[in-house]
Amino acid sequence: MKTVITPLAALALFVATALIAATSLADDVGTIKISRGDAEIVRSGSRLPADVGASLKVSDSIVTGANGMVGMTLLDNTRLTAGPNTTLDLNTYRFDMTTHAGEMDASVKRGSLSVISGKIAKASPDGVQFRTPTVTLGVRGTEFIIDAGQGAD
């Protein structure tokens, strides 16, 4: 028996596939650009390798070991580099590609994080915060390093 796909059925299949792909991509907030040593992404209880090209999502935790380091670029061009023995939680991330407005909230539970702020910090100066066990930093468009020490995960 020969299967025949009508043009309308082919179009419907294409649209459905595109919508599923767009929904998946819409959840992505960034990408791993550099990864060295022990590094992983903890997502919904699963541990995934923090390989170059891996996508990041809201609620991900990036965890590095004693010899680990991860460089990430978020959608607004914020660049983050997590040093050895770091736990970074991406709590909130929202970015409008048209207006550049948005919101970002991340927690450095332990270790160190280098930050070069992106478009959100420029368009929404009150919208970017980094938290550590002892302090919350508001970002106003700059570069800085956070050292949260070796606190508990």
N, C-alpha and C positions, 0 to 999 in steps of 0.2 A: 504494500500500500504506500502510495506517495503522499507526503505531507506538503500541503500548499499553504503558504502564509500570504495572506492578502496584504496589500500596501497599508490598509488601515490597521491591521493586527500588528504589522511590523512597526508602524509609528507608535502604537500604544505600548508595545514592548520597549521601544527606545525611550519614550517619555518616562515610563515606570523606572527603568534602569537609571536614567539621569537623575530622577528625584531621589532615589535611594542613595546614589553617589553624592549628591549635593547635601543631603541630610547628614551623611557621615562626615563630609568635609566641613560642614558648618560647625561641627563639634570641635574641630581642630583649632587650637589656639596658638600653635607654634610647632617648631621642628628642632630636633637634635642636630646640631651642625658639627660638633666635635665631641668625641667620647674616647676616653683613655682609661685603662685599668678597670677596676670593679665599679660598675655603675648600672643602675636599673631604674625602671619606672614601675611604681606600684600603682595599679589601677584596679579599683573595685576588688581588692583583696588578691589580685594576681600580680605576680612579679614578671616583668617583661625586660628583655635586655635594652639598655639605652643606646641602641645602635645609631650611627649616623643615618639621618633620614627618617627616623622614627617620629611619629606625630605625638604632640602633647595635647592633653585635654584638661578642661577644668576638673578639679578634684584629684589630679595626678599628684603623686609624690615622687620626687627625684631623689634617689639615695645613692651616695658614692661611698666606696670603701676607703681604706687607708691609702691606696695607690690610685684612687679614682678621681676623675675630673670630667665635667660635662659642660659644653657650651651650647646654649640654646638661643634661638631667635624667635620672638613672638610676632604675631601678625602686624603689630604696629611698629615693628622694627626695634622693640626693646631687646637688648642683648643681655643675657644672664650667663655667668660662668660660676658653676658650683665647684668648689675645691674639694680636697680630700675630707672624708668623714663628715659629709654634709647631708642633711635632710631638709629638702625644700618642698613645701606644699603650695600648689597653685589653687588657692581658695576661690577666687573670683576673677573672671576675665570676660570683659565685654568690649568690643571695638567696632565702631561704625567706620567702614572703609571710605565713606563719602565725606563725613564731617570730621573724622578723626577723634570724635568724642568717645569716651569710654570709661572703663573702671577696671582697676586691677588691684587685687589684694593677695599677697603671698606671705607665707610664714617660713622663716629660717629657724628650724627647731634646734639645729646644731651645725657647727662648721662655719664655712665662709662662703660669701656670695659677692661677686663683682657685678655691678649693674651699670649699664649705659641706657638711660631712659629713652623711650621712643615717642611716638606721636601722641599717645594718650596723655603723657605728662605735659606736653606742650599745649594741647587743646583743652584738657580737663585737669588743671593743676591740682585740684583737690581729690582727684579720682584715683591716685596711685598711693598705695600703702604697702610697706614691708614691715612685718612683725617679727620680733625675736622674743625669747622668754622674758626679757626684761624691758623692752622698749618697742614702740611703734613709730616708724619713720614715715613722714609724709614727703613725697617727692615733688620737686618743682622744676624738673627738667635739668638733669645733671648726671655726672658719673660719680659713683661711690662704691665702697667696699663695706660689707657687713661681716663682722666676726661675732658669731653667737656663742662661741666656746664649744665645749664638748658636753652639752646638756643631754638629758635623756631624750630618747626618741619619743 
